[in-house]
Amino acid sequence: MDKKEYIIRQLSRTKNKKYEAYVVTRIIHLLNNIDIKFVTQQYVTRPEGRALTDLFFPQVNLHIEVDEPHHMGNIENDKIREADIVNATNHEILRVDVSKSIEDINAQIHKIVDKISSKIKQLTDENLFTAWNIDLEFNPETYIKRGYIDISDNVAFKTTKDVCNCFGHNYAGWMKGAAPHPYDSDIKLWFPKLFPNGEWRNNISPDEETITERNEDDVKAKEHLNGFINQTNGEQLKRIVFANVKGSLGDRLYRFRGLYELSIKDSELPIGLVWQRKLTRVKTYPHQ
Amino acid sequence: MDKKEYIIRQLSRTKNKKYEAYVVTRIIHLLNNIDIKFVTQQYVTRPEGRALTDLFFPQVNLHIEVDEPHHMGNIENDKIREADIVNATNHEILRVDVSKSIEDINAQIHKIVDKISSKIKQLTDENLFTAWNIDLEFNPETYIKRGYIDISDNVAFKTTKDVCNCFGHNYAGWMKGAAPHPYDSDIKLWFPKLFPNGEWRNNISPDEETITERNEDDVKAKEHLNGFINQTNGEQLKRIVFANVKGSLGDRLYRFRGLYELSIKDSELPIGLVWQRKLTRVKTYPHQ
């Protein structure tokens, strides 16, 4: 998918609100800058709960909402289960009040466009702006050169092979749900579905700080839990997590969530293993 | 319906083509001028047949097509029956080739926006531009002051009462399918559905030059035809026609088509009365 395809598909997604198409397309066309990435109808998690924002600019962590946040109903809860959810806790949210006149709505949009443009300019002046490059953003080389992957950079990969290759592997393919870390034997690279799937009752807390992992079968769950607690199999107690999610255009993505460590004291049979986030930035490594 | 509602509804109509929403919204937002009226998905008749254009600017008689014209299939022929169809014979049609890169598409749109802007500027300089006013465009006073109604001005009214009041009536309501012309007893004001409806098999030719009118019952059709040919009821042989159509947003409109005169030599039982267009501009009159 190139930028053209991406932009066209993002701007033609089914609309939920009457004014959404007008506001979203106006902002994008007036920004008029294909170095700026955007996502329409982005699932987010915020202190007050999960929601959809109408337009998200990941390079500046800024969201646009057309009036009220679109709170999740039951139908959306089904969709959100495997969706790519962005933690928007410290993100800026700008609202467009569409109850006003068309001239006033246009003036509000004008201000938003100015604000985004000047944020981009500021980042550019400080040499902190990375122009949207739809090939490079999914390329492990980009992150190997940078030396790290940080949660604030909204990093996701299209394959688990690409995840592995950020940490020193040189895989042509990788089919398993986890991989060793070539440079740190205490760490496992993990690509879980963080929602109930197959025999696994996985979950991630809305603030992304806690992941729980449990087999739905009590016997298997007990065996799994004891294996970790007693270290019978030499399992790693740290995991770099790239969650298996459905991207905004229905594509499969592996979204960086951080480095998690097993909390032995919190892990118990009813909930299974409990993993706590320790780092939101991890080092990357070239292949040797 | 105010401009805000109109613009929002026009820009959020169901889209048929992949690139349509992108191109249409980009042109409107970059034109950035609410004095310019536009219609999305306008039915048109052209020498090569009926079609849909993606965007129509009635003040400059200019259409935008995203690549290929959207030629009518069977489903669309059902819709087009009662649709508001614009005769685009002498209109300008600009095409956007969306097979190109996003940068090239944006450059094509930039040229189109420049072209429309300079057309509007030229009309304004020549004092020929009427800014879009959603109240005045449907107000009989507008056309009484102007002194005429011309086909090139794309005139339509919301009620038959408003049509009548353009010609000297002062009706508060009018329920019939025709009305007398207060200033010319040879002329009738006619508000027909120009497609088969009820017991009437009416039709208008794609070039709008010929209207046929016939009852589907042979006995009634003969009586109707002979009444006109023998002038037994003193029926007027000239009609100012405002066709009863469905507007682009599903609203009822009475669209000016011209002054038609009965062609006695062409009228015959198989097709019924044949009306030929004589004028595309008619005088308006104030109420006395």
Interface residues (C-beta under 8 A of the other chain):
Chain A: D2 K3 K4 I7 I8 L11 S12 K15 K18 Y19 A21 Y22 T25 R26 H29 L30 N32 I34 S101 I102 E103 I105 N106
Chain B: K3 K4 I7 I8 L11 S12 K15 K18 Y19 A21 Y22 T25 R26 H29 L30 N32 I34 S101 I102 E103 I105 N106
